[in-house]
Amino acid sequence: MSPNPDEDRAVDSALIACWKAGDQAAATALVERHATALARFAASTGERERVDELVQDTFVRAFNAIDSFRDDAAFRTWLFTILKRLVLDRRRADRRQGGAVELEEGHAVQAYDALDALVADETAQRVRSEEHTSELQSLAYLVCRLLLEKKK
């Protein structure tokens, strides 16, 4: 990056236009221009173990959404915004997973107690009752058909 922000914007804009036109080398040049700054920014957020992953995901998101980039903004600022959102999303996900408990084989209840037997019996009775109801409905249908045929 040069000390002149206008020059940096012009270079980034030209590289983005080339990448949109299909020049893969332009995408590589954009990564080379901004990856180090993004890595420093990611590390400064406390994400030292996931720096490479965050930088890579930032570029993936940026390149997938390149059409939404406004040329009046600095490309690097846009990349920092994407990285910041990724960090926040991952922290939220980590907090949600923090309450999860990993179960092992020994944690499972292995005894079959009286309550389990009661629930199993009630379920079996419901199934038999529904089967019986279904049989009665089928029988009633057949009787009605026979009566209707007799009347003809």
PyMOL commands that set and color helices and strands:
alter all, ss='L'
color gray80, all
select helices_A, chain A and resi 5-20+24-44+48-64+66-68+75-98+105-107+114-151
alter helices_A, ss='H'
color red, helices_A
deselect
rebuild
show_as cartoon
